Amino acid sequence: MDFNDTPEEAEYRAKARAWLEANAPKREDHVRGEEPTMAESKAWQAKKAAAGYSCITWPKEWGGPGGTSWQSQIFAQEEAKYPVPGNPFTIGLGMCVPTIMTAGSEADKVRFVGPALRGEEIWCQLFSEPSGGSDAAAARTRAVRAPDGSGDWIINGQKVWTSGAQYSDFGILLLRTDPDVPKHKGLTMFWVDMKDPAIEVRPIHQMSGGSGFNEVYFTDLRVKDSQRIGPVGDGWRVSIVTLMNERNAIGGGSSYHRQVMQLADGISTLAGSGIKDAALREKIADWYVQAEGLKYTRLRTQTALSRGQTPGPEASIGKVVTAPLMQDVANTALELEDQFGIISDPKYAPLQAMFQATLMSAPGMRIAGGTDEILRNIIAERVLGLPQDVRLDKDVAFKDIPTGR
């Protein structure tokens, strides 16, 4: 690994820093606990797009600057230093629209890529189902051809844990179109208009008090065959594009090291600069070592990008380490806060309820983008080269797989 910027990388970093300093909100102007509005998020996205700092790797013909992956990494690192508005575009720009760019029609690319890049439209990903969990190939939501011979499809079923569905304009939807073949072979992907009256979005009330996830119901939703992404029955191959983008977006983020160290600094603030408890000092040292491991794993990815190489599946390590780590830090902090640990109001809780919010959000991180178990399998098989799990349903028609009911 080379931890230093090349002259070209250093020049780009300086350029990005100068632009952010001139355009990004300043930390002293940010009030902790206040959520940015959707209008603020869209305005920031549009400003980045106009300056060539949105979707840096996207080709120029689709509105991107045609930059490199290392440029995208560097800008993300620098942007993380500013209190920029929340990013409701991550799923669309990181997962959904790249899938359309890879497998969608030319008409869909022309229609959707530009507006998404500029923050004008928001997307969600409709994969998980109540009976499938992290097994996206177990989808039971059905699409059948309309009986009138139009070539349209009629969709019925349910998705769950869909982030951002309540404010999304469009979504990509993985469906069962053929139950007579093994589960990975009978899937097809479509894009859908989330404002269609045949789609019902029900927010899920979370223990944190928020409702970022949703249940989504489809009742006789009619879609055109032109809304299909990829060939009929090829949905699993198309979905792999989305899933790998998702795990890289969630697992390879550049802010993990900074987040963990901010939490550790908060612990030091609670306990005092001269921490006398040896066990607590040992914990902080462990957290630091794990955070540094995350940083160096990210730098390995950046080094590969700088050399024109493709990073491997080690990006999965980021999320599977970070979520349990943040839970541990938050639990320890709440014990230190004693009776104040039960206060979640940022106006009254120590450090504006930073640890309370972390404790409530970290479990979701252990599910989103693949559970801990799924990611450990990826690491075992693709990083360590261990044998794959035995799959008894590999050659069984989906309709013949026992449901356990």
ChimeraX attribute file (.defattr): number of C-alpha atoms within 10 A of each C-alpha:
attribute: neighborCount
match mode: 1-to-1
recipient: residues
	/A:1	11
	/A:2	11
	/A:3	10
	/A:4	10
	/A:5	14
	/A:6	11
	/A:7	9
	/A:8	9
	/A:9	15
	/A:10	13
	/A:11	12
	/A:12	17
	/A:13	19
	/A:14	14
	/A:15	13
	/A:16	20
	/A:17	19
	/A:18	12
	/A:19	14
	/A:20	19
	/A:21	14
	/A:22	10
	/A:23	12
	/A:24	19
	/A:25	15
	/A:26	14
	/A:27	12
	/A:28	8
	/A:29	8
	/A:30	15
	/A:31	10
	/A:32	14
	/A:33	12
	/A:34	8
	/A:35	11
	/A:36	14
	/A:37	11
	/A:38	14
	/A:39	11
	/A:40	15
	/A:41	18
	/A:42	21
	/A:43	16
	/A:44	22
	/A:45	24
	/A:46	20
	/A:47	17
	/A:48	21
	/A:49	20
	/A:50	15
	/A:51	11
	/A:52	17
	/A:53	21
	/A:54	23
	/A:55	20
	/A:56	22
	/A:57	17
	/A:58	19
	/A:59	13
	/A:60	12
	/A:61	10
	/A:62	15
	/A:63	19
	/A:64	22
	/A:65	19
	/A:66	15
	/A:67	16
	/A:68	15
	/A:69	20
	/A:70	21
	/A:71	21
	/A:72	16
	/A:73	21
	/A:74	20
	/A:75	21
	/A:76	16
	/A:77	18
	/A:78	17
	/A:79	18
	/A:80	12
	/A:81	15
	/A:82	16
	/A:83	16
	/A:84	19
	/A:85	20
	/A:86	16
	/A:87	15
	/A:88	21
	/A:89	24
	/A:90	16
	/A:91	23
	/A:92	24
	/A:93	21
	/A:94	19
	/A:95	25
	/A:96	30
	/A:97	26
	/A:98	19
	/A:99	22
	/A:100	24
	/A:101	18
	/A:102	14
	/A:103	20
	/A:104	22
	/A:105	16
	/A:106	10
	/A:107	9
	/A:108	18
	/A:109	17
	/A:110	13
	/A:111	11
	/A:112	17
	/A:113	22
	/A:114	18
	/A:115	14
	/A:116	19
	/A:117	25
	/A:118	22
	/A:119	24
	/A:120	15
	/A:121	19
	/A:122	25
	/A:123	28
	/A:124	29
	/A:125	25
	/A:126	26
	/A:127	26
	/A:128	23
	/A:129	22
	/A:130	13
	/A:131	16
	/A:132	15
	/A:133	17
	/A:134	18
	/A:135	13
	/A:136	23
	/A:137	23
	/A:138	21
	/A:139	26
	/A:140	24
	/A:141	20
	/A:142	20
	/A:143	25
	/A:144	16
	/A:145	17
	/A:146	15
	/A:147	10
	/A:148	7
	/A:149	7
	/A:150	10
	/A:151	14
	/A:152	18
	/A:153	21
	/A:154	18
	/A:155	24
	/A:156	18
	/A:157	18
	/A:158	23
	/A:159	24
	/A:160	23
	/A:161	23
	/A:162	24
	/A:163	22
	/A:164	22
	/A:165	26
	/A:166	20
	/A:167	17
	/A:168	19
	/A:169	17
	/A:170	21
	/A:171	23
	/A:172	27
	/A:173	22
	/A:174	28
	/A:175	28
	/A:176	25
	/A:177	24
	/A:178	20
	/A:179	17
	/A:180	13
	/A:181	17
	/A:182	20
	/A:183	25
	/A:184	21
	/A:185	22
	/A:186	22
	/A:187	31
	/A:188	26
	/A:189	29
	/A:190	24
	/A:191	24
	/A:192	22
	/A:193	16
	/A:194	22
	/A:195	14
	/A:196	14
	/A:197	10
	/A:198	15
	/A:199	19
	/A:200	18
	/A:201	21
	/A:202	16
	/A:203	20
	/A:204	17
	/A:205	12
	/A:206	13
	/A:207	9
	/A:208	13
	/A:209	10
	/A:210	12
	/A:211	15
	/A:212	16
	/A:213	20
	/A:214	20
	/A:215	21
	/A:216	21
	/A:217	19
	/A:218	20
	/A:219	14
	/A:220	14
	/A:221	17
	/A:222	19
	/A:223	21
	/A:224	16
	/A:225	14
	/A:226	15
	/A:227	18
	/A:228	23
	/A:229	26
	/A:230	21
	/A:231	14
	/A:232	16
	/A:233	19
	/A:234	16
	/A:235	25
	/A:236	21
	/A:237	17
	/A:238	22
	/A:239	26
	/A:240	13
	/A:241	17
	/A:242	23
	/A:243	20
	/A:244	17
	/A:245	20
	/A:246	21
	/A:247	23
	/A:248	22
	/A:249	19
	/A:250	21
	/A:251	26
	/A:252	23
	/A:253	19
	/A:254	22
	/A:255	18
	/A:256	22
	/A:257	21
	/A:258	16
	/A:259	14
	/A:260	22
	/A:261	17
	/A:262	13
	/A:263	20
	/A:264	21
	/A:265	14
	/A:266	19
	/A:267	24
	/A:268	17
	/A:269	14
	/A:270	16
	/A:271	16
	/A:272	10
	/A:273	10
	/A:274	9
	/A:275	14
	/A:276	10
	/A:277	9
	/A:278	9
	/A:279	10
	/A:280	15
	/A:281	14
	/A:282	11
	/A:283	15
	/A:284	19
	/A:285	13
	/A:286	13
	/A:287	22
	/A:288	16
	/A:289	12
	/A:290	17
	/A:291	22
	/A:292	17
	/A:293	16
	/A:294	25
	/A:295	20
	/A:296	15
	/A:297	18
	/A:298	25
	/A:299	18
	/A:300	19
	/A:301	23
	/A:302	24
	/A:303	20
	/A:304	18
	/A:305	17
	/A:306	18
	/A:307	9
	/A:308	12
	/A:309	11
	/A:310	13
	/A:311	15
	/A:312	12
	/A:313	19
	/A:314	20
	/A:315	24
	/A:316	26
	/A:317	23
	/A:318	25
	/A:319	28
	/A:320	22
	/A:321	18
	/A:322	23
	/A:323	23
	/A:324	16
	/A:325	18
	/A:326	24
	/A:327	18
	/A:328	15
	/A:329	21
	/A:330	24
	/A:331	17
	/A:332	15
	/A:333	24
	/A:334	21
	/A:335	12
	/A:336	14
	/A:337	18
	/A:338	9
	/A:339	9
	/A:340	14
	/A:341	17
	/A:342	13
	/A:343	16
	/A:344	17
	/A:345	14
	/A:346	16
	/A:347	12
	/A:348	11
	/A:349	17
	/A:350	21
	/A:351	15
	/A:352	16
	/A:353	21
	/A:354	20
	/A:355	26
	/A:356	23
	/A:357	16
	/A:358	18
	/A:359	20
	/A:360	17
	/A:361	18
	/A:362	18
	/A:363	14
	/A:364	15
	/A:365	20
	/A:366	19
	/A:367	19
	/A:368	18
	/A:369	22
	/A:370	24
	/A:371	17
	/A:372	20
	/A:373	13
	/A:374	16
	/A:375	24
	/A:376	16
	/A:377	18
	/A:378	20
	/A:379	19
	/A:380	14
	/A:381	15
	/A:382	15
	/A:383	15
	/A:384	11
	/A:385	10
	/A:386	12
	/A:387	10
	/A:388	11
	/A:389	8
	/A:390	7
	/A:391	7
	/A:392	8
	/A:393	13
	/A:394	11
	/A:395	12
	/A:396	13
	/A:397	17
	/A:398	23
	/A:399	14
	/A:400	13
	/A:401	14
	/A:402	8
	/A:403	7
	/A:404	5
	/A:405	3
